[in-house]
Amino acid sequence: MLKVLIACAWLAVSAHGAMAQAASVVFLNPGTSTETFWVSYAQFMQAAAKDLGLDLRVRYSEREAFNTLAQAREALQGSERPDYLVLVNEQYVAPQILRMAQGSGVKLVIVNNALTADQKQLLDARADSGWVASLVADDEQAGYLMLTDLLRQHGPVAPGQSLDLLAFSGAKNTPAARLREQGLYRALAEHPEVRLRQLVYGEWSRQRAFEQATQLFKRYPQAALVWSANDEMALGAMRALHDSGRVPGQAVLFSAVNSSPDILQARLQGRLTTLVAGHFTLGGWAMVLIHDDAKGVAIDAHGGRDRQQALFQLIDTEQAKRLLAPTLPVDFRALSAVGKPASYRYPFSLQLLLR
């Protein structure tokens, strides 16, 4: 009996020691705690953290940059500093957080919105900022894919005719939004038959886009295509068209980015013509990089530390059904580079969830 008790006590101490050694991570979520995209994003991160044995805490900024900075200050200068801080360069907050991080001992991982060229120069001058990696999606390609697929679905335009396009971008001070716009303009350069009548900034908001679209559809009644940098703005614009007595997907073709249940249903119902998704996985893939870094893996040897992943892809109806499934199991441990050869490259892809 005594041996059993000793063995149990040893196991308890060992388990406690394993827990104590788990790398701690704080994610500064730039969205709201009720925002579908950022909530599902955090849930995917939590699933990865649990699988990989990481201690993850999520802090929501409620889309206020000053909240993000206050949360960063607490994490980097408080008494309970995490091993890693994951942040999004939304509203260009990264330079201030990099300054705060100097000498803190906390490692930084940037996701979704990368450092700008000017910010990278600043980072090079601050070698002790603790920056470990950045992981972003191919946002320019997402913007390009949306318009080219809209045109494919619309069909050819008669010689001498044109198509009127309305565009809803996100926030001006967000790198991802500007990159998606660049993709839009690349596609427009290839298709002179399309006339961009107006591009507005919907600030990622369904309500704001609804109000803007209500006016735009009156101003440009011949609009045939709507390009939207996220799902919420597309849903707002579709509602505005519906309220005007026209049918989304018939009178006007819509595109969107993201994979919220509402937008996936719109894709299945035919109200949304074109859907591009994949970047909600970035936080989960970042957990794999953090796990490996904590294990002593030189993650930059497996594809670099400033990483852009080709995550965006067009979502058809079958894939939309798959993404609506309650669970999307991923073996995050199998993606780790621990024990892998030097030639190994992280296979981060939306296909890991769709197979």
Secondary structure, DSSP 8 states (H G I E B T S, - for coil): -HHHHHHHHHHHHHHHHHHHHS-EEEEEE-S-TT-HHHHHHHHHHHHHHHHHT-EEEEEE-TT-HHHHHHHHHHHHHSSS--SEEEEE-GGG-HHHHHHHHTTS--EEEEESS---HHHHHHHHT-GGG-EEEEEEE-HHHHHHHHHHHHHHHH----TT--EEEEEEE--TT-HHHHHHHHHHHHHHHH-TTEEEEEEEE-TT-HHHHHHHHHHHHHH-TTEEEEEESSHHHHHHHHHHHHHTT--BTTTBEEEEE---HHHHHHHHHTS--EEEE-GGGHHHHHHHHHHHHHTT--GGGGT-SEEEE---EE--HHHHHHHTSS-----HHHH--TT--TT------THHHH-
